[in-house]
Amino acid sequence: MMQYTMKRIPKNKSCFRWMILFIVMILGGHANAQRCLSEEMKAEKVAYFTNFLDLSSKESAAFWPIYNDYESNRRDIHSKLRAYYGEIHEVVKTDDNQKITELSLKISDAVVEEGGLLKKYQPKFEEAIGPKKALRLFLAERSYRVYLMKRYRKGGGNRHGRK
């Protein structure tokens, strides 16, 4: 039968500390990997759009700051929409028509806001890259979404098609 001594307790505590440190390192590495993946995806999108729109270096320098600002504002709107969509199930359960109507209006306002955002930025895009390329931006965004969906379906989301 094994006897436990006082010396054994510190080793267990030490082992526990090492396990905690190991878990923290893994989680930190995971966050870093996600950050790197996000940066990689941004770079891939820049390359895709630049190629699709056939942007010169001068056009790219003018276009990308505007587009990044537009994307940031659009992400904010989508974040609001996600929150609203998350509320739908709870609000519908209440049978409170006033709350239901308020949420419907919030959702429609956010959708209209997104449309207004595009209307606000379209002249800026035209100024930066010309009307023809600004119009092709709609195709670039759609084409890029289709490209991403195919890639994720085919390869489980990683870049090289391996699972």
DOLUMZA-902033 format. One line per 5 residues: number of its first residue (from 0); their letters; for each residue x, y, z of N, C-alpha, C, O. Coordinates in steps of 0.001 Angstrom, whole numbers, m for minus. Atoms other than C-alpha are relative to their C-alpha. Example, Ala and Ser with C-alpha at 12.3 -4.5 7.8 and 13.67 -1.06 7.14 Angstrom:
# DOLUMZA-902033
0	AS	890 m1190 0 12300 m4500 7800 900 1200 0 1936 1181 665 | m820 m1190 m60 13670 m1060 7140 m770 1090 730 m261 2198 899
END
This chain:
# DOLUMZA-902033
0	MMQYT	829 m1170 0 0 0 0 885 1250 0 1905 1301 688 | m801 m1200 155 1282 3452 m933 m284 968 1144 m1437 1211 1501 | 162 m980 m1057 1888 5933 1822 242 1389 m573 1174 1612 m1345 | m161 m1377 455 1437 9615 1188 791 758 1042 506 699 2238 | m811 m801 m910 4011 11867 2671 m196 1471 m333 m790 1818 m1354
5	MKRIP	109 m1440 203 4197 15608 2983 767 440 m1243 403 1434 m1872 | m784 m356 1175 6796 15682 207 m819 m165 m1284 m598 555 m2258 | 791 299 1183 4263 14292 m2262 m986 1132 m325 m1278 1357 m1499 | 990 m1055 212 1786 17168 m1833 569 1141 m849 m90 1564 m1798 | m523 m1074 851 4050 19887 m3235 179 m441 m1453 m35 351 m2370
10	KNKSC	m143 483 1376 4759 17717 m6278 m1348 41 m711 m1409 427 m1878 | 1327 m40 606 1021 17415 m6933 m403 1433 m314 m971 1714 m1369 | 307 m1409 245 612 21159 m6565 812 512 m1182 316 1266 m2019 | m860 m411 1100 3524 21662 m8893 m532 m553 m1319 m549 146 m2332 | 563 623 1196 2004 19249 m11389 m1266 746 m430 m1486 997 m1615
15	FRWMI	1229 m742 283 m1304 21078 m11127 332 1353 m620 m313 1776 m1579 | m423 m1292 559 456 24400 m11757 477 m158 m1436 163 670 m2290 | m484 240 1363 2178 22938 m14826 m1162 m280 m954 m1148 146 m2109 | 1173 271 847 m1164 21662 m16127 m723 1299 m326 m1119 1519 m1471 | 662 m1295 219 m2722 25105 m15690 803 827 m1002 243 1409 m1931
20	LFIVM	m863 m739 918 261 26714 m17411 m118 m556 m1418 m197 205 m2381 | 132 657 1299 m2 24198 m20252 m1331 368 m664 m1363 677 m1855 | 1328 m336 540 m3741 24871 m20704 m25 1452 m449 m549 1765 m1518 | m43 m1417 366 m3160 28627 m20709 802 195 m1281 417 979 m2148 | m816 m118 1208 m428 28224 m23313 m761 m495 m1228 m682 112 m2296
25	ILGGH	767 537 1124 m2682 26105 m25513 m1084 984 m405 m1261 1266 m1591 | 1059 m958 312 m5551 28571 m25251 574 1265 m615 m2 1816 m1552 | m662 m1174 571 m3208 31465 m25930 455 m266 m1424 346 602 m2290 | m411 386 1348 m1836 29622 m28941 m1184 m61 m933 m1080 312 m2102 | 1215 67 814 m5374 29022 m30175 m449 1402 m394 m839 1635 m1538
30	ANAQR	383 m1384 295 m6151 32736 m29921 950 592 m1033 522 1299 m1946 | m978 m462 983 m2927 33500 m31791 m272 m592 m1365 m181 102 m2377 | 282 656 1275 m3814 30972 m34464 m1218 634 m653 m1232 841 m1866 | 1188 m654 564 m7241 32570 m34893 352 1374 m527 m124 1770 m1591 | m421 m1324 443 m5636 36008 m35129 770 m111 m1309 557 683 m2226
35	CLSEE	m777 199 1220 m3196 34718 m37750 m914 m396 m1158 m743 75 m2283 | 941 416 1034 m6018 33042 m39661 m806 1193 m480 m1043 1342 m1679 | 751 m1190 365 m7998 36278 m39577 848 914 m881 363 1432 m1886 | m900 m828 802 m4994 38218 m40890 239 m636 m1368 310 60 m2382 | m195 707 1264 m4437 35567 m43540 m1225 171 m898 m1096 385 m2103
40	MKAEK	1229 m165 781 m8074 35805 m44625 m125 1426 m535 m564 1626 m1668 | 35 m1380 466 m7851 39604 m44817 945 188 m1177 594 818 m2174 | m975 m122 1087 m4739 39366 m46957 m502 m699 m1263 m315 m204 m2374 | 548 731 1141 m6421 36796 m49176 m1117 800 m673 m1217 829 m1900 | 1090 m815 554 m9463 39056 m49596 571 1186 m776 91 1506 m1864
45	VAYFT	m636 m1126 686 m7244 42012 m50506 551 m462 m1348 354 200 m2367 | m561 518 1249 m5446 39900 m53100 m1110 m344 m999 m1006 m31 m2185 | 1113 403 870 m8718 38516 m54481 m650 1226 m635 m830 1279 m1851 | 656 m1204 520 m10377 41936 m54806 926 784 m924 503 1258 m1979 | m956 m743 818 m7238 43598 m56153 127 m636 m1380 175 61 m2394
50	NFLDL	m90 722 1264 m6969 40922 m58825 m1315 109 m781 m1307 393 m1979 | 1309 m18 661 m10717 40824 m59587 m280 1368 m617 m779 1463 m1738 | 265 m1361 476 m10938 44601 m59941 1137 557 m847 1024 1643 m1415 | m1181 m419 758 m7530 44832 m61626 459 1396 446 609 2313 m361 | m389 m1286 m561 m6467 47636 m59308 1488 269 m195 2328 m606 15
55	SSKES	m1401 m422 58 m3272 49549 m59965 448 314 1427 m374 356 2342 | m490 m307 m1344 m1044 50387 m57006 m572 1338 481 m862 1500 1667 | 592 m1292 m369 m2370 53971 m57072 m1465 m169 407 m1914 411 1395 | 1406 253 m331 m5977 52750 m57104 m123 m739 1333 m986 m419 2151 | 20 755 m1260 m5257 50273 m54302 234 917 1192 m443 813 2215
60	AAFWP	m316 m924 m1100 m3744 53008 m52154 m1187 890 333 m1389 1244 1494 | 1177 m842 m234 m6889 55101 m52586 m1200 m825 463 m1988 m370 1292 | 1189 815 m236 m9414 52253 m52421 m34 m672 1363 m1056 m612 2046 | 49 856 m1188 m8407 50086 m49455 m311 730 1305 m1039 170 2125 | 421 m681 m1243 m8648 52685 m46663 m1506 273 20 m2148 155 1064
65	IYNDY	1441 m255 88 m12150 53574 m47877 m771 m1296 221 m1735 m1335 986 | 692 1282 m118 m13180 49942 m48212 95 m546 1417 m885 m1085 1931 | m160 483 m1376 m11782 49038 m44783 m917 747 960 m1472 150 1883 | 929 m783 m818 m13788 51869 m43218 m1431 m464 m241 m2209 m619 701 | 1331 500 367 m16887 50688 m45076 m263 m1356 660 m1327 m1572 1239
70	ESNRR	129 1332 m597 m16321 47101 m43907 m169 73 1510 m965 m671 2083 | 104 m156 m1453 m15864 48206 m40308 m1416 446 384 m2012 m95 1316 | 1368 m455 m264 m19171 50083 m40376 m1018 m1095 m296 m1995 m1255 436 | 915 1088 361 m20877 47156 m42092 29 m1104 1051 m1012 m1672 1381 | m110 1006 m1068 m19552 44738 m39445 m791 431 1230 m1440 m392 1876
75	DIHSK	760 m515 m1144 m21047 46978 m36749 m1499 m214 m201 m2205 m612 725 | 1421 195 304 m24440 46834 m38453 m352 m1480 80 m1387 m1842 639 | 259 1445 m46 m24202 43055 m38878 17 m520 1430 m713 m1451 1770 | m39 384 m1407 m23319 42749 m35216 m1338 319 673 m1863 m481 1446 | 1326 m368 m528 m26519 44609 m34321 m1057 m990 m500 m1901 m1456 266
80	LRAYY	994 917 575 m28508 42393 m36684 61 m1376 661 m973 m1978 951 | m141 1301 m662 m27089 39222 m35124 m642 25 1382 m1307 m929 1787 | 602 m133 m1329 m28130 40470 m31703 m1522 23 m102 m2213 m612 695 | 1455 m56 184 m31619 41274 m32963 m560 m1368 m369 m1586 m1789 164 | 471 1334 389 m31971 37880 m34635 14 m943 1196 m841 m1820 1315
85	GEIHE	m62 820 m1202 m30927 36300 m31362 m1163 255 952 m1516 m613 1752 | 1123 m351 m873 m33801 38075 m29620 m1339 m517 m521 m2305 m590 238 | 1287 352 611 m36498 36851 m32013 m730 m1098 769 m1905 m941 1101 | 665 1132 m665 m37214 33515 m30292 m591 404 1348 m1707 12 1687 | 480 m430 m1314 m37533 35133 m26867 m1185 958 m122 m2160 842 621
90	VVKTD	1067 m993 146 m39700 38015 m28059 m1285 m651 m503 m2378 m293 m66 | 1192 666 541 m42045 35753 m30012 m703 m809 1092 m1929 m918 1085 | 591 770 m1096 m42590 33617 m26904 m852 862 917 m1762 350 1569 | 711 m876 m937 m43879 36649 m24987 m1416 337 m445 m2249 708 382 | 1301 m406 554 m46877 37271 m27258 m294 1476 264 m1449 1902 267
95	DNQKI	146 m1445 m209 m46259 40957 m26565 176 679 m1356 1296 840 m1841 | m32 m570 1344 m47160 42598 m29861 841 1268 m86 1451 1532 m1121 | m800 m1220 17 m45478 45865 m28905 1493 m345 m115 2211 268 m905 | m1406 414 61 m42114 44125 m28293 321 m619 m1360 1400 m395 m1909 | m194 627 1301 m42532 42105 m31491 150 1075 m1076 1044 1003 m1918
100	TELSL	m53 m1085 975 m43210 45255 m33503 1284 812 147 1898 1186 m852 | m1244 m748 m245 m40275 47090 m31881 1206 m732 m576 2070 m123 m1208 | m1124 774 521 m37892 44268 m32753 m34 m36 m1526 1010 73 m2170 | 121 m24 1465 m39219 44108 m36320 510 1314 m563 1205 1333 m1579 | m457 m1318 453 m38592 47828 m36683 1511 155 145 2167 733 m721
105	KISDA	m1454 m60 m189 m35079 47525 m35253 720 m752 m1117 1719 m277 m1657 | m623 795 1059 m34257 44797 m37766 m103 721 m1335 887 826 m2058 | 152 m686 1286 m35693 46701 m40721 829 1284 m42 1366 1630 m1094 | m841 m1197 m51 m33908 49891 m39594 1469 m340 m246 2172 396 m938 | m1391 403 196 m30593 48043 m39475 258 m383 m1457 1313 m67 m2006
110	VVEEG	m147 366 1415 m31148 46615 m42970 36 1264 m861 848 1369 m1781 | 14 m1269 728 m32001 50099 m44263 1312 752 242 1858 1372 m672 | m1270 m651 m330 m28920 51442 m42458 1131 m567 m843 1992 173 m1318 | m1041 615 833 m26753 48945 m44318 m105 490 m1437 910 787 m2068 | 187 m531 1353 m28258 50051 m47626 458 1443 m98 1071 1836 m1091
115	GLLKK	m454 m1390 m23 m27637 53673 m46679 1507 103 51 2097 1019 m521 | m1457 26 m87 m24055 52815 m45859 599 m199 m1388 1548 490 m1762 | m487 244 1354 m23508 51455 m49343 m217 1232 m871 653 1605 m1657 | 303 m1215 772 m25174 54521 m50845 993 1116 345 1394 1890 m525 | m952 m1014 m453 m22840 56723 m48777 1401 m260 m567 2104 678 m944
120	YQPKF	m1359 330 412 m19677 54860 m49814 173 m152 m1509 1290 m26 m2010 | m132 227 1442 m20430 54219 m53486 686 1175 m720 1571 927 m1538 | m722 m1098 656 m19387 57755 m54597 1485 45 374 2324 427 m442 | m1406 38 m431 m16182 57372 m52563 762 m1074 m779 1897 m859 m1202 | m627 1064 792 m15437 54071 m54317 220 471 m1437 1280 243 m2019
125	EEAIG	m108 m492 1380 m16117 55691 m57696 1134 1001 m144 1855 995 m1142 | m1077 m990 41 m13753 58531 m56892 1368 m679 83 2319 m256 m574 | m1286 676 m218 m11009 56139 m55793 398 m889 m1178 1565 m914 m1570 | m366 990 1035 m11214 53528 m58571 m789 152 m1301 m621 m652 m2217 | 784 m225 1205 m13628 54906 m61168 m1336 m727 71 m1474 m1723 781
130	PKKAL	1345 571 m62 m17302 54119 m61783 m80 m1466 m445 m831 m2250 135 | 61 1374 526 m16684 50919 m63765 480 m1008 1041 m174 m2023 1282 | m542 914 m1010 m14535 49277 m61112 m831 40 1279 m962 m969 1972 | 871 m102 m1172 m16797 50586 m58351 m1243 m868 m193 m1725 m1488 754 | 1143 861 290 m19696 48816 m60057 409 m1470 62 m346 m2309 552
135	RLFLA	m496 1381 m55 m17592 45658 m60439 257 m470 1433 372 m1669 1688 | m184 359 m1408 m17063 45773 m56672 m1146 m883 487 m927 m1787 1293 | 1134 852 m362 m20570 44289 m56306 265 m1446 m430 3 m2391 315 | m318 1342 501 m19465 41357 m58447 1154 m618 793 1143 m1814 1085 | m1147 503 m765 m16183 41047 m56547 m451 m558 1343 m8 m1630 1755
140	ERSYR	464 468 m1308 m17982 40749 m53213 m801 m1287 m126 m631 m2215 665 | 802 1221 203 m20446 38190 m54527 893 m1170 m388 761 m2269 150 | m910 1043 449 m17741 36218 m56292 870 m512 1148 1122 m1713 1252 | m837 400 m1128 m15581 36211 m53161 m781 m849 1001 m250 m1823 1534 | 834 816 m901 m18458 34912 m51000 m193 m1404 m560 m93 m2386 175
145	VYLMK	178 1309 636 m19105 32102 m53498 1297 m800 90 1277 m1995 386 | m1314 639 m93 m15376 31320 m53569 228 m557 1406 667 m1697 1563 | m190 465 m1378 m15261 31111 m49758 m906 m1178 337 m466 m2138 968 | 930 1099 m287 m18356 28900 m49550 475 m1295 m654 445 m2352 m25 | m500 1202 681 m16947 26475 m52129 1230 m542 709 1361 m1749 914
150	RYRKG	m1236 424 m659 m13593 26399 m50394 m297 m660 1340 294 m1693 1657 | 310 571 m1311 m15090 25731 m46961 m754 m1315 m124 m538 m2231 669 | 709 1272 209 m17423 23044 m48268 961 m1089 m439 871 m2235 2 | m936 960 578 m14623 21363 m50143 1072 m445 990 1386 m1631 1093 | m1159 340 m812 m11834 21552 m47614 m165 186 1490 830 219 2215
155	GGNRH	190 m135 m1433 m13398 21994 m44216 469 1323 552 627 1469 1764 | m312 m1336 m475 m12391 25626 m44063 1460 353 m11 1804 1525 136 | m1390 m415 4 m8650 25407 m44250 451 358 m1404 m225 44 m2383 | m444 m617 1238 m6659 27013 m46981 418 m1009 m1070 261 m748 m2263 | m581 929 952 m5141 23956 m48593 m897 m1178 m341 m461 m2108 m1021
160	GRK	933 1057 341 m8204 21744 m48819 197 m1292 787 m412 m2313 469 | m209 1169 m841 m6942 19326 m46158 m831 113 1249 m1067 1214 1747 | 781 m11 m1237 m9007 18307 m43155 869 m331 1177 387 m370 2309
END
